[in-house]
Amino acid sequence: MQKNARGYLQETCRELKEAEKSLQQALETVEKEPNRQRIQESLQQLSAVQAYCSETEEILEEH
């Protein structure tokens, strides 16, 4: 069965959650402070993308 836009969006939102888990694990093992800061910034940016993805998912469900 071929996915529609909503299916692709749901998959993307799940993958973003997996990416967040990976970045959290990286944060737990990072040694150098500049690298820690970069990972934290990545997590912050990812959080914004996740929020937008979730919002878009809700909009698609409404229509």
C-alpha positions in Angstrom: 0.0 0.0 0.0 1.4 3.4 -1.0 1.6 6.1 1.7 -0.2 9.4 1.4 1.1 12.7 2.7 -0.2 12.0 6.2 1.6 8.6 6.2 4.9 10.1 5.2 4.5 12.9 7.8 3.8 10.4 10.6 6.9 8.4 9.6 8.9 11.6 9.6 7.7 12.5 13.1 8.6 9.0 14.4 12.1 9.3 12.8 12.6 12.7 14.4 11.9 11.1 17.8 14.5 8.5 17.1 17.0 11.2 16.1 16.3 12.9 19.4 17.0 9.7 21.3 20.3 9.3 19.4 21.3 12.9 20.1 20.5 12.4 23.8 22.8 9.4 23.9 25.5 11.4 22.2 25.1 14.1 24.8 25.6 11.5 27.5 28.9 10.3 26.0 30.4 13.5 24.6 33.7 14.6 26.2 34.6 18.0 24.8 32.6 21.0 25.8 32.4 22.5 22.3 31.0 19.3 21.0 28.5 19.2 23.9 27.3 22.7 23.0 26.8 21.7 19.3 24.8 18.6 20.3 22.7 20.7 22.7 22.1 23.2 19.9 21.1 20.4 17.6 18.6 19.1 20.1 17.1 22.6 20.4 16.7 22.9 16.7 15.3 19.4 16.5 12.8 20.2 19.1 11.5 23.1 17.0 11.3 20.8 13.9 9.4 18.2 16.0 6.9 20.8 17.1 6.3 22.0 13.6 6.0 18.4 12.3 3.4 17.6 15.0 1.5 20.7 14.3 1.4 19.9 10.6 0.3 16.3 11.4 -2.6 17.7 13.4 -3.6 20.0 10.6 -3.6 17.1 8.1 -5.8 15.1 10.4 -8.3 17.9 10.6 -8.7 18.2 6.8 
